[in-house]
C-alpha cells in the first residue's frame, strides 16, 4: 500500500543546469501561447474586426499588465516583512546576491487585475468592445493557467498542508518539523517515517499545485469551453462566470494548501488555528480565500451589470428597429382648389 511519495529527484527547476532558463518561465510562455491560440480561434468565428497584429498587440498589453500586477501584488500584499515597501526598486530586480533568480513571487489575483487593466486600455485605445474581447480571452485562460501551476510543482513551491493520504508528497524545500512535537511524531509513525536519530522530519503534503492545475485549470476550462461558451447570452457573460468559477474552486482548494507562513490565517475563527500546516477547521481563512471571495463577488456584480447593460442595448435596438420599419405613413395633404 502506497502511503506517500517522494518528490521526483529527476525534476529540477532549471531546464539546463547552470543556465538561467527555468521550467517555470517556459511554462508561462506555454500558458500565454495556449491562451493566444484559443483567442485567435474564437476571433476568426466572431464579428470582431481585428487582424493578427492587433491581436498580438492586445496580448502584449495584457501580458505586461499581468506581470506588473502579479509582481506588485505579491511583493506588497503577501510580503509581511514590508521589505519592498522600503525597497520598491527591487520589485522587478531579478537578481539575488549576484545570481539571476528571476521574479520570485507572483500573485494570481494581482495578475488578474493587471491583465484586466492592460486589455481594457488597449480596447479603449482601439475602440473595441472590451467585454466581447474579454470573454474570448477568459475562455482560454484556464487551460493556459494549468501550465503555470505545473511550473509551481516543478519548482517544488506552494506546497499543501501535511497529509496522511496516498496523494501526499514529500517536497524537498518544505520546512521540516521538530520530532519533539506530538502530532509530528504521530503522523510520522503512522506513515512509517523513521526519525529516531533526527531532530527534524519532513512530512508528506498535499500536491496542491496539481490540484489547482487539474480543477482551476483543466476542469474549469472544459466547463467554460464546451458547456458555456456557445451559450453566451451577452458580452461579459464568460468573463463573469470565469471569475466566479475560479474563485469558488480556488476557495475550496485553499483548504488543502498551506497558507503563507508570514501571513498565516487572515481570519482564524476556528477553535484551533495552529499549526497552519494542518487542516484543523473550515473556519480558518487564508489570504488566498479572502481574495478569491472578493473575486466571486466581483464576478457576480459584473454578471448582473453586463446583463443589465446588454438588456438596455437590446431594448434600444428594438425600439430603433420599430421606429424605422413600423413608422406610420405620412398623410397626404390635399391642396384646396381655388
C-alpha positions in Angstrom: 0.0 0.0 0.0 1.4 3.4 -1.0 1.4 5.8 2.0 3.1 8.8 0.3 5.6 9.6 -2.4 8.9 11.5 -2.5 9.2 14.4 -4.8 10.7 13.1 -8.1 14.5 13.5 -7.9 14.8 14.0 -11.7 12.8 17.1 -11.6 14.8 20.3 -11.3 13.8 24.0 -11.7 16.5 24.6 -14.4 15.9 23.3 -17.9 19.7 23.0 -18.3 21.7 23.1 -15.1 23.9 26.1 -14.9 21.8 28.2 -17.3 19.2 30.8 -16.1 16.4 29.4 -18.2 13.9 27.7 -15.9 10.9 25.5 -16.5 8.7 28.0 -14.6 9.5 30.7 -17.2 8.9 28.2 -20.0 5.5 27.3 -18.5 4.5 30.9 -18.6 5.3 31.1 -22.3 3.3 28.0 -22.9 0.4 29.4 -20.9 0.3 32.7 -22.9 0.7 30.8 -26.2 -2.2 28.5 -25.5 -4.5 31.4 -24.4 -3.5 33.3 -27.6 -4.2 30.3 -29.9 -7.7 29.8 -28.3 -8.3 33.5 -28.6 -7.5 33.7 -32.3 -9.6 30.5 -32.9 -12.6 32.3 -31.5 -11.7 35.6 -33.2 -12.0 34.1 -36.6 -15.5 33.0 -35.8 -16.6 36.3 -34.4 -17.7 39.6 -35.9 -14.8 41.5 -34.3 -12.6 43.3 -36.8 -9.0 42.6 -35.6 -6.0 41.5 -37.7 -3.1 39.4 -36.3 -1.0 42.5 -35.5 -3.9 43.9 -33.4 -4.3 40.5 -31.6 -0.6 40.4 -30.8 -0.6 44.0 -29.5 -3.6 43.2 -27.4 -1.9 40.3 -25.8 1.3 42.2 -25.2 -0.6 44.9 -23.3 -2.5 42.2 -21.4 0.7 40.2 -20.5 2.5 43.4 -19.5 -0.3 44.3 -17.2 -0.4 40.8 -15.8 3.3 40.7 -15.0 3.2 44.1 -13.4 0.1 43.4 -11.4 1.1 40.0 -10.2 4.5 41.1 -9.1 3.4 44.3 -7.3 0.6 42.4 -5.6 2.9 39.6 -4.5 5.5 41.9 -3.0 3.1 44.4 -1.3 0.3 42.1 -0.2 2.0 38.8 0.5 5.3 40.2 1.9 4.5 40.6 5.6 8.0 42.0 6.3 7.4 45.2 4.4 10.8 44.9 2.8 9.6 46.0 -0.7 7.8 49.0 0.8 11.2 50.4 1.7 13.0 48.9 -1.3 10.5 49.4 -4.2 13.2 49.5 -6.8 13.9 45.8 -6.1 10.3 44.7 -7.0 11.4 44.0 -10.6 15.1 43.2 -9.9 15.7 39.6 -11.0 19.0 39.1 -9.2 19.7 38.0 -5.6 23.2 38.0 -4.2 24.7 38.5 -7.6 22.8 35.5 -9.1 19.9 35.5 -11.6 16.8 34.2 -9.8 14.0 35.7 -11.9 11.0 37.3 -10.4 10.3 35.0 -7.4 6.8 35.6 -6.1 3.9 36.2 -8.4 0.3 36.7 -7.3 -2.5 35.4 -9.4 -5.1 37.9 -8.1 -2.8 40.8 -8.9 -2.2 39.3 -12.3 -5.9 39.3 -13.0 -6.2 43.0 -12.0 -3.2 43.8 -14.2 -4.4 41.8 -17.2 -7.8 43.5 -17.0 -6.2 46.9 -16.8 -3.9 46.2 -19.7 -6.5 44.7 -22.0 -9.1 47.4 -21.1 -6.6 50.2 -22.0 -5.9 48.6 -25.4 -9.5 48.0 -26.2 -10.3 51.6 -25.3 -7.5 52.9 -27.5 -8.7 50.8 -30.4 -12.4 51.5 -29.7 -13.2 47.8 -29.3 -16.0 46.2 -27.2 -14.0 45.3 -24.1 -16.4 42.7 -22.7 -16.6 40.9 -26.0 -12.8 40.7 -26.2 -12.5 39.8 -22.5 -14.9 36.9 -23.0 -12.8 35.4 -25.7 -9.6 35.7 -23.6 -11.3 34.3 -20.5 -12.5 31.2 -22.3 -8.9 30.2 -22.9 -7.3 31.3 -19.6 -7.9 28.2 -17.5 -6.1 25.8 -19.9 -3.2 28.2 -20.0 -3.3 28.6 -16.3 -2.8 24.8 -15.9 0.8 25.1 -17.1 1.5 27.9 -14.6 0.6 25.6 -11.7 2.7 22.8 -13.3 5.6 25.3 -13.2 5.0 25.8 -9.4 5.1 22.0 -8.9 8.3 21.7 -10.9 9.8 24.5 -8.7 8.7 22.5 -5.6 6.9 25.5 -4.2 3.4 26.4 -3.0 3.0 23.0 -1.4 -0.1 21.9 0.5 -0.8 21.0 4.1 0.5 17.9 5.8 -1.5 14.8 4.9 -1.5 11.1 5.6 -3.4 10.4 2.3 -1.8 8.4 -0.5 -1.6 11.6 -2.5 1.0 13.1 -0.1 4.4 14.1 -1.5 7.5 15.0 0.5 8.7 18.3 -1.0 12.4 18.8 -0.5 12.1 22.6 0.1 9.2 22.4 2.5 10.0 23.3 6.1 10.7 20.4 8.5 9.1 19.8 11.8 10.5 19.0 15.2 10.1 15.4 16.3 9.5 16.7 19.8 6.0 17.8 18.8 3.4 15.1 19.4 1.4 15.5 16.2 4.6 15.3 14.2 5.5 12.0 15.8 2.0 10.6 15.4 1.9 11.3 11.6 5.5 10.1 11.1 4.8 6.8 12.9 1.5 6.3 11.0 3.4 6.7 7.7 6.3 4.6 8.8 8.8 7.5 8.6 11.9 6.8 10.7 13.0 9.7 12.9 14.8 8.1 15.9 18.1 9.8 15.3 16.8 13.0 13.7 15.5 16.1 15.4 13.6 17.3 12.4 11.5 15.5 9.9 9.9 16.4 6.5 6.3 15.2 6.3 4.2 14.5 3.1 2.0 17.3 1.9 -0.9 17.7 -0.5 0.4 18.4 -4.0 -2.0 21.5 -4.1 -0.3 22.8 -7.2 -1.5 19.7 -9.1 -5.0 20.0 -7.6 -5.1 23.6 -8.9 -3.8 22.6 -12.3 -6.5 19.9 -12.5 -9.5 21.8 -11.2 -8.8 25.5 -11.6 -7.2 24.7 -14.9 -8.4 21.7 -17.0 -11.8 21.1 -15.2 -12.8 24.8 -15.3 -11.7 25.1 -19.0 -13.8 22.1 -20.1 -16.9 23.6 -18.5 -16.4 27.0 -20.0 -15.2 25.9 -23.4 -17.6 23.1 -24.1 -20.7 24.0 -21.9 -20.8 27.7 -21.5 -19.0 29.3 -24.5 -21.7 28.5 -27.1 -24.5 29.5 -24.7 -23.2 33.0 -24.2 -26.1 35.4 -23.6 -24.4 38.8 -23.6 -20.9 40.3 -23.6 -19.3 39.8 -20.2 -21.1 36.5 -19.7 -18.0 34.3 -19.9 -15.7 36.7 -18.1 -18.0 37.0 -15.1 -18.6 33.2 -14.9 -14.9 32.6 -15.1 -14.2 34.9 -12.2 -16.9 33.2 -10.1 -15.9 29.7 -11.2 -12.2 30.2 -10.5 -13.0 31.9 -7.2 -15.2 29.1 -5.9 -12.8 26.3 -6.9 -9.8 28.1 -5.6 -11.6 28.8 -2.3 -12.1 25.1 -1.7 -8.6 24.1 -2.8 -7.1 26.6 -0.4 -8.1 24.2 2.4 -5.5 21.8 1.1 -2.8 24.4 0.6 -0.7 25.7 3.5 -1.2 29.5 4.0 1.8 31.8 3.5 3.9 31.3 6.7 4.4 35.0 7.1 0.7 35.8 7.0 -1.0 32.7 8.5 -4.7 32.9 8.6 -6.3 36.3 7.9 -9.4 35.2 9.8 -8.9 32.5 12.4 -12.4 31.8 13.5 -12.0 28.1 14.3 -11.2 26.7 17.8 -7.7 25.8 16.6 -5.6 27.6 14.1 -2.1 26.4 14.8 -0.2 24.8 13.2 -1.2 26.2 9.8 0.4 23.1 8.2 -2.6 21.1 9.4 -6.3 21.4 8.4 -8.0 22.0 11.8 -11.1 24.0 11.0 -13.0 25.2 7.9 -13.5 28.5 9.7 -9.8 29.5 9.4 -9.4 31.5 6.2 -6.2 32.4 4.3 -5.4 35.5 2.3 -6.0 33.4 -0.9 -9.5 32.6 0.3 -10.2 36.2 1.1 -9.1 37.4 -2.3 -11.0 34.6 -4.1 -14.1 35.5 -2.2 -13.8 39.1 -3.4 -13.2 37.6 -6.9 -16.5 35.7 -6.7 -18.3 38.9 -5.5 -16.7 40.9 -8.3 -17.8 38.2 -10.9 -21.3 38.3 -9.5 -21.6 42.1 -9.7 -20.1 42.0 -13.2 -22.6 39.4 -14.3 -25.7 41.4 -13.4 -24.1 44.7 -14.5 -23.2 43.4 -18.0 -26.5 41.6 -18.2 -28.3 44.9 -17.5 -26.2 46.8 -20.0 -26.9 44.2 -22.6 -30.7 44.2 -21.9 -30.7 48.0 -22.2 -28.9 48.0 -25.5 -31.2 45.3 -26.8 -34.3 47.4 -25.8 -32.8 50.4 -27.5 -32.1 48.4 -30.7 -35.6 47.0 -30.8 -37.1 50.5 -30.3 -34.9 51.9 -33.1 -35.8 49.0 -35.4 -39.5 49.5 -34.7 -39.3 53.2 -35.4 -37.6 52.5 -38.7 -39.8 49.7 -40.0 -43.1 50.4 -38.3 -43.3 54.2 -38.8 -46.9 55.1 -39.9 -47.1 56.6 -43.4 -47.3 60.3 -43.7 -50.8 61.6 -44.5 -51.0 63.4 -47.8 -52.4 67.0 -47.5 -54.9 67.8 -50.2 -54.4 71.1 -51.8 -57.6 73.2 -51.9 -58.8 74.3 -55.3 -59.3 77.9 -55.8 
